[in-house]
Structures are given as C-alpha cells and as structure tokens.
Amino acid sequence: MKKISIVIPAHNEEGNVALVHQKIKEIFDALEQYTFEIIFVNDGSRDNTQQKLEELSEQFEEIKFIEFSRNFGHQPAVKAGMDNATGNAVISMDGDLQHPPELIPEMIKKWEEGYDIVFTVRKYPKEISLFKRKTSDFFYKILSGLSDVDLTKGGGSDFRLMDAGAVEVMRNLNEDDLFLRGLTSWMGFKQTGISFIANERLSGKSSYNLKKMVTFAFTGITAFSVKPLYIAAYLGFLFSGLSVIGYATYVIHSFIVGTEISGWASLIMTIVFFGGLQLIILGIIGMYLGKIFKQVKHRPNYIIKNKNF
C-alpha cells in the first residue's frame, strides 16, 4: 500500500484542526489502497492549537505534529512538514478548509498517471471582492514577467501534491527566503494542474494582511530574478538622458530668446524627483543585498521545539 503524507501549517487554528482531520479521514476511508498521515505544523500559535493537536494525536495514530519555537511563517511551516514526511507522495494544504479535501482523490489519480507534481489553480467565487481577484491575477502576471519562472495564472496556491522524488529535491534546496510556489515551478518535473474554487474560511481569521501579501510578493519577485536590478539601471539611463535633452533644449531656447533662467520651484521639483528615483533604485539594490546578508548566515528556516514522531 502506498502512503500519502498530508502537510498542514497551523497558526491559530484550534477551531479547524479536528474538522480538517475528520474530512481527510473520510476521504481516505474510501481510498482503501492507500494509507495516510497528517503532519500538522504548529507555527507559533497563540491559542489552544497545540493542545488540540496533542489531544487528537492521542486518539488517532495517523496524526503527527511539529511545534515551532516561535512563528516562522507559512512557507517554513510547509517546508518543515515536507522535511519530515515519509509518504510516497506529499500533499500540502491549508488548515482552514479553503483547500477542499475532496480534491485529494483526483490529485492522487493524476499522480498515478505519472505526474510528479500536481498543482492546483485557484478560482475565486463571485462573493470574493473584485479587488482581491484582480490583485491576485496582477501579482502572478508581474511575477511571471519579472522572474525566470512561469507560474500558471492562479496556480500559485500551496495546495499541491509532490512525488517523494520531487520532495527530496525540495529538501536539499538551501533557500533563506522561501517561496515554494516559485521553487515548485523552477524545479521542473512532469507537472499538471487542477482547478478548484476556494471555500470560505471555516473559523478564525486569516493572518495574511495586506502588508504580509506585499512582502510575500517582493519575496517571490526577488527570489527568482535580477530583472528589477536591470530595470533600475535602465530607468537611471532613461531619466538621465531625458533630463539632459530637456534641460539642454530649455537652456538653448532661453539663450536664443533672451529670457532669464530662474525659478527655484522647478529646480526643487527636479531634485526631489530624481532623489526619489535614486532612493527607489537603492531600495531595489538593498533588497538583494539583504537577501545575501541573510543567506550567508546559514540560519535554519525553522526551529522545532517539540514533535510526536
């Protein structure tokens, strides 16, 4: 019998973990030719998530848990689960049931057909705001355009199945700023996608605010490409050339017609504009230098405080 490992990051999910386990167990009760384990990764929860996981693990042998020493983030939590999974295939999914467990049999079927990675393409229901849908689509367009990986529109969900061979490659990657969606695409292997409509969050509140989403976007873009550095250089040349042409034209025109070159307002505006442009370029360079600074320290992506296996 083949074994499937389910990796679920959990951050303040005390109201969800039991029901998620129940739903997944019902799925595998119908898949008699497979065994399964669920690895919950407690990512520094401040509620009773850890207590719930310990209680569940005493009742059900298929439930495993990893407890972090603090909150390290969603991506390191997924990586920790994959690092400790023992299945022939590993499925990563969120613990709030927005990723429907009912899709697991279809993912396994695609895997049995020979696909090493089965990713999911997230579709938003009509109830989701237009702003959320458009910003999500815009992010993946920008990421695909600025980076060296091609993410399918909406295929950046962390709900995916990976063969044990692909998981082993992922384990050996030494990345500080993890962006697993991009790494999965970058790795190659034989891949296919399945569409799904995201469910409403079961309980609790999402910890992904606008600030975290913007940071996540910058992480994804700078993790797979140096194109922003080239864009910064091109902008520097472009605006320098425009300024030389524009002000040279203005000076020549003033000299011919005999008008006085004056006005501190225009001068200050010019200085502020180019000063801001320089700060943007320095900021882009700084992000890459920051990544190098963190990478050379070789700190682990996460620290495990406790686990039951």
Summary of the structure (lengths in Angstrom):
residues: 309
radius of gyration: 24.7
end to end distance: 20.9
largest distance: 91.8
contacts: 908
relative contact order: 0.14
helix: 51%
strand: 16%
